[in-house]
Amino acid sequence: MSDDRFEIPKEMRSMAEASFEQARKAFDKFLTSAQTAAGSIEERGATVAAGAKDIGAKAVSYAEQNVKASLDHAQSLLKAKDLTEVMRLHSEYVQGQMRALAQQASEMGQIVSKAAMDAGKAAMDAAKPKI
């Protein structure tokens, strides 16, 4: 047994696992509500709503991915055998999240640009005189 080995008491581990399960259930309920709200947005104004729907859906998707990754990371930390494993898991998590956030920012930028261009085009088309 090395000096940096630690153990989480069984009762504490059980409580933490139960808390993570409750957090996952709460997050699932949040997602259902967010998806319902996004559905009501899409019913308003065709072009603007389409852009808002895409942006909202992507934002909800990113939030879901990021919270899931955080919960999975926290759960993996509970199962770590020693401090070295905790540090390795945390490093992997941070690196993975940095890659995910960079990808998400790039995708969101493209979606927002497309929505803005579509809304601008719709406004220009609406302003043209009807012959």
Buried (B, 14 or more C-beta within 10 A) or exposed (E): EEEEEEEBEEEEEEEBEEEBEEBBEEBEEBBEEBEEEBEEBBEEEEBBBBBBBBBBBBBBEBBBEBBEBBBEBBBBBEEBEBEEBBEEBBEEBEEEBEEBEEEBEEEBEEBBEBBEEBBEEBEEEEEEEEE
